[in-house]
Amino acid sequence: MLKYFFISTLLAIIGIFAVAGWQGKTFTQPPLEIFPDMVRQPKYQPQHTSDFFADSRAARQPVAGTVPVGYNVKGYYYYNGASNSQDVDRSNGFSGATDYYSTGRFGDAYGDGVPVPVDAALLERGRQRFDINCAVCHGRTGAANGIVTQYNLVGVASFQDDRLRQMPDGQIFNTITLGKNKMGAYGANIAVEDRWAIIAYIRALERSQHATLGDVPKGLELEVKK
């Protein structure tokens, strides 16, 4: 019985060494790999051919509409008119500048006002980005009734509260960028242009819930009263 125990132990030790190997050692022959290293995984190297695709190329054409990082897309609301061959500020939406547009601050003070023209295109972009990034917590109308509040997340801020309605735009920008309390930082996920678009849309949401007849353009008052 003891004989079989020693044989089993020896085989187990040999098996462990066979699987683990000796890291850092050099061999003249390729080692036996039970689990191949990632460096030798089945994959295509750059500029290599492929037997799988009809054109024999491993590299595939980009999806239609793909834009290289750092390029401007003409026709988008944040297009700055610069040449795609130039290294320009704000071209990729994550500027490291220290101006108000990029930080929401003037020195140590929060600024107020959206530093880009607010039009229908900006508000529509803001609505899209808000619904993707913000509505899950703050709700579609900014009333702090997003889906996560149904799963016991408390402390979500309502944009319909006077505190946030009176908060400077720059402070909201700073909160989006760096986060606050339970809200994580979105500065690495939401481009500078989109942060201002979201703020413009938030202001529209606030206005929609607190508008008065005095906010209605002249000529439309009678229709509203009806």
C-alpha positions in Angstrom: 0.0 0.0 0.0 2.8 2.4 0.9 4.5 1.5 -2.4 1.5 2.8 -4.4 1.4 6.0 -2.2 5.0 6.9 -3.1 4.4 6.1 -6.8 1.3 8.3 -6.8 3.1 11.1 -5.0 6.0 10.9 -7.5 3.7 11.0 -10.5 1.9 14.0 -9.0 5.1 15.9 -8.5 6.2 15.1 -12.1 2.8 16.3 -13.3 3.1 19.6 -11.5 6.5 20.3 -12.9 5.4 19.3 -16.4 2.5 21.7 -16.3 4.2 24.6 -14.5 7.6 24.3 -16.2 10.7 26.3 -15.2 10.1 30.0 -15.8 13.2 31.9 -17.0 15.0 28.8 -18.2 16.2 28.4 -21.8 15.7 25.2 -23.8 17.0 24.2 -27.2 13.6 22.7 -28.1 10.1 24.2 -27.8 8.6 23.2 -24.4 5.5 21.1 -24.1 2.7 23.5 -23.2 -0.5 22.1 -21.7 -1.9 25.6 -21.8 -0.2 27.7 -24.6 1.1 31.1 -23.7 -0.9 34.1 -25.0 2.1 35.1 -27.2 1.4 32.0 -29.3 -2.4 32.2 -29.4 -4.2 31.8 -32.8 -4.4 35.3 -34.1 -3.6 37.4 -37.1 -0.5 39.7 -37.1 -0.6 43.1 -38.7 -0.2 43.0 -42.5 -0.5 39.2 -42.6 -2.7 37.2 -45.0 -5.8 35.2 -44.2 -7.3 32.1 -45.7 -10.7 32.9 -44.2 -11.6 36.0 -46.1 -12.2 36.1 -49.9 -9.7 38.9 -50.4 -7.0 37.0 -48.4 -6.4 40.0 -46.1 -6.4 39.7 -42.3 -7.0 43.4 -41.8 -10.5 44.4 -42.6 -11.9 47.7 -43.9 -13.3 50.0 -41.1 -17.0 50.1 -40.7 -18.6 52.7 -42.9 -18.7 56.1 -41.1 -15.8 55.3 -38.8 -13.8 58.5 -37.9 -10.2 58.4 -36.8 -9.5 59.7 -33.3 -8.7 63.4 -33.3 -10.5 64.2 -36.6 -13.3 66.7 -37.0 -16.6 65.7 -38.6 -17.9 68.4 -40.8 -21.6 69.1 -40.1 -21.5 68.2 -36.4 -22.4 71.0 -34.1 -18.9 70.9 -32.5 -17.0 71.1 -35.8 -14.4 73.8 -35.5 -13.6 74.3 -39.2 -9.9 73.3 -38.8 -8.1 71.0 -41.2 -8.0 67.3 -40.2 -4.2 67.4 -40.7 -3.7 70.0 -38.0 -3.3 69.4 -34.3 -6.0 71.6 -33.0 -7.5 72.1 -29.6 -10.9 70.5 -28.8 -10.6 68.3 -31.9 -11.2 65.1 -29.9 -13.5 66.4 -27.2 -11.1 65.8 -24.3 -9.1 69.0 -24.0 -6.5 69.5 -21.4 -6.8 73.3 -21.5 -7.6 75.4 -18.4 -10.0 77.9 -20.0 -13.7 78.2 -19.0 -14.8 76.0 -21.9 -12.7 73.1 -20.7 -13.1 73.4 -17.0 -16.2 75.5 -16.2 -14.1 77.8 -14.1 -12.6 81.2 -14.2 -9.6 80.7 -11.9 -11.0 79.5 -8.6 -14.6 80.6 -9.3 -17.3 78.7 -11.2 -18.5 80.5 -14.3 -22.0 80.7 -15.6 -23.4 80.4 -19.1 -23.0 77.9 -21.9 -20.0 79.0 -24.0 -21.3 77.6 -27.3 -24.4 78.7 -29.3 -27.5 76.9 -28.0 -29.6 75.7 -30.9 -31.8 72.8 -31.8 -28.9 70.6 -32.8 -27.1 71.2 -29.5 -30.2 70.4 -27.5 -30.8 67.2 -29.4 -27.2 66.1 -28.9 -27.6 67.0 -25.2 -30.9 64.9 -25.0 -29.1 61.9 -26.5 -26.1 62.1 -24.2 -28.4 62.8 -21.2 -30.5 59.8 -21.9 -27.4 57.6 -22.2 -25.4 58.8 -19.3 -27.7 60.6 -16.9 -31.3 59.4 -17.1 -30.5 56.1 -15.5 -30.2 58.0 -12.1 -31.7 61.4 -12.7 -34.7 60.3 -14.8 -35.7 61.5 -18.2 -37.1 64.8 -16.8 -34.3 65.2 -14.3 -36.7 64.6 -11.4 -34.3 62.1 -9.7 -36.6 59.1 -10.5 -34.3 57.1 -12.8 -34.5 53.3 -12.9 -31.8 52.9 -10.3 -33.9 54.6 -7.7 -36.2 51.6 -7.9 -33.4 49.5 -6.6 -32.8 51.4 -3.4 -30.2 54.0 -4.6 -30.9 57.1 -2.6 -29.5 60.6 -2.7 -29.9 61.2 -6.4 -30.1 64.9 -7.1 -33.2 66.4 -8.8 -32.6 69.1 -11.4 -36.0 70.5 -10.5 -34.8 71.5 -7.1 -34.1 75.2 -6.7 -30.5 74.4 -5.5 -29.6 72.9 -8.9 -31.7 75.3 -10.9 -29.7 78.2 -9.4 -26.3 76.4 -9.6 -23.8 77.9 -12.0 -23.4 76.1 -15.3 -19.7 75.8 -14.6 -20.3 74.0 -11.3 -22.5 71.4 -13.1 -19.8 71.0 -15.7 -17.3 70.4 -12.9 -19.6 67.8 -11.3 -20.0 66.0 -14.6 -16.2 66.0 -15.0 -15.0 65.1 -11.5 -18.1 63.5 -10.0 -19.6 64.2 -6.5 -20.7 62.0 -3.6 -22.2 58.8 -5.2 -21.9 60.1 -8.7 -18.7 59.0 -10.4 -16.5 61.1 -12.7 -17.6 61.2 -16.3 -14.7 63.4 -17.5 -13.0 60.5 -19.2 -16.3 59.3 -20.8 -18.1 62.4 -22.0 -16.4 64.8 -24.4 -16.2 68.5 -23.4 -18.6 69.4 -26.2 -21.1 66.9 -24.9 -20.9 68.1 -21.4 -22.0 71.5 -22.5 -24.7 70.0 -24.6 -26.0 68.0 -21.6 -26.0 71.2 -19.5 -28.0 73.1 -22.1 -30.5 70.2 -22.2 -30.7 70.2 -18.4 -31.5 73.9 -18.4 -34.3 73.1 -21.0 -35.6 70.4 -18.7 -35.7 72.8 -15.8 -37.4 75.4 -17.8 -40.0 73.0 -19.0 -41.1 72.2 -15.5 -41.1 75.8 -14.2 -42.1 77.9 -17.2 -44.7 80.6 -16.9 -46.9 82.5 -19.5 -44.3 85.2 -19.4 -41.8 82.8 -21.0 -44.1 82.2 -24.0 -43.2 84.2 -27.1 -45.5 87.0 -28.1 -48.3 85.9 -30.3 -48.7 82.5 -28.8 -50.2 83.5 -25.4 -53.8 83.1 -26.6 -53.1 79.6 -27.9 -51.6 78.6 -24.6 -54.5 80.0 -22.6 -56.9 78.1 -24.7 
